[in-house]
Every structure is written in C-alpha cells, then in structure tokens.
Amino acid sequence: MSQAAQTELARFVRSRRLNAALAWLFVGFLVAVAVGSVVTGGDLVWGGFAAVVAAVTVVPAVAFREPRAMLPWEVVALASFPLVARVLVRGQTIGGVTFTGRVSTYLAVAAIALIVAVELDVFTPVRMNHSFAVFFVVIATMAAAGVWAVVQWLSDLYLGTRLLLNGRPEHVVEAGLMWDFVAATVAGLVAGLLFEYYFRRRAGSRERLPEEVAEMAEESEAAEVAGLSDAAEPDGDSRAPEGGESP
C-alpha cells in the first residue's frame, strides 16, 4: 500500500463522525443484548455485563453533553467482541476450552479495564508513564476478574445459574478459579500493551473528538501540570531575609 493510500486510510479511520457512528453502533448492540437478556430470561449475568460496558462507554458523551465525544470505536468493538463470540461460537471447544466460558471471560474483564484506561488517558488530565500504563491495565483487569468471580458466585446462589457451582468438587472449582485469575492477568498484560503501543501512540484518540471537547481535555491537562509545578516550587515569601533577622 502506498504512503498516500495509508494516509487517506488513517484519516478515514480517525474521522470524528465515523468514529462516533461506529462507537454508538456497538453501544446499540450492547444495549440490545442487555435488553434481550432481560426480556427472554436468558443469560442475565452476561446481559448485565453488556449493560455495564454500554454505561461505561457513554460516560464521556454524557459528561461533556456531546454525542460525538466517544471512545475510539476499536475499544468499544473489543469490548463487544466477547458477546459477539458467545453468539457465533456458542458451545464450540478447542482442546477442551469452551469459547463461551473462560475465553469470553478473559476478554470481557480485559475489555472493561481497557475502556477505563483509555477514558482516563483521553478525557482526564491523568497521565501515566509507559510502564505504569501497562501495569495499571493489568491491575484493573485483575480487579475486574475478581468482581466478575463474585458476580458469578452470587448468580449461582440466587439466580440458579451454574457458572461456578456446577456440580464439580469444591477443590476443582477453586483450582479452576485460580487458573481463571492467571489467564485474566495474561489477558490484562496483552490489553496493557495494546493500550500503550496502539491507543496511546498511534490511534489518535483525541483527534477523533470534537474540537471543543479536545480543547477542554487539553486545558484540563495543562492546568493540572501547572498546579503540580506550582506545588513543587518553594514559596519565596516564606524564606527568612538574609542576615537571619526579621525586618
């Protein structure tokens, strides 16, 4: 592909209107999954996950009162992928691994962490160095995995599902849960590297925002940097005058 063609493709992908339209399209899919789960009485846990992802995704648009203030559509697509996979490959297994079970869970918890990290980086003055950016996504993924495990356990107790408590011996359930945490951590590492080396460096996330929203984010970041600089400087008025005596 020629350099000119690559430039035009980059402009097309980073188009403000296209980005907002695609992001809202995926949000619509997430809402449809959530509503469908409630109406049909299907998998309420994954329906709840879809609702949470949709709610977290639209936070910037609601906060700025601007429908075009959306995350890069690739982030929302990645977050929607576990739900799409559950529809397309339900029951499919490779090497004994069920795609609608553990794999979907790993992708789901990593997606939530990735959304939070991108929103902090794009819409707030929060800035992270390279290593901490990856570390943050990994820790956020592990935290999300812990919350997800608790949600599944409560669902089994009170909704009658069989996500964790499915008749297996207790030690098998515990061992499987620990391996789930290990796999979620690996997924978080992949998501952290993706966040650092694509969404922070190459995706042009702020270029896809409306100009007024991007300016507000930049002004907030500049004010935060200025505040930190002022706090780091010593107060010249508090120093005693030379000679050690007060005037």
Secondary structure as UniProt FT lines:
FT   HELIX           3..13
FT   HELIX           16..40
FT   HELIX           44..57
FT   HELIX           59..64
FT   TURN            67..68
FT   HELIX           73..88
FT   TURN            90..91
FT   STRAND          93..94
FT   TURN            95..96
FT   STRAND          97..98
FT   HELIX           99..103
FT   HELIX           104..123
FT   HELIX           130..158
FT   HELIX           170..194
FT   HELIX           195..199
FT   TURN            200..202
FT   HELIX           206..208
FT   HELIX           211..232
FT   HELIX           236..238
FT   TURN            242..243
//
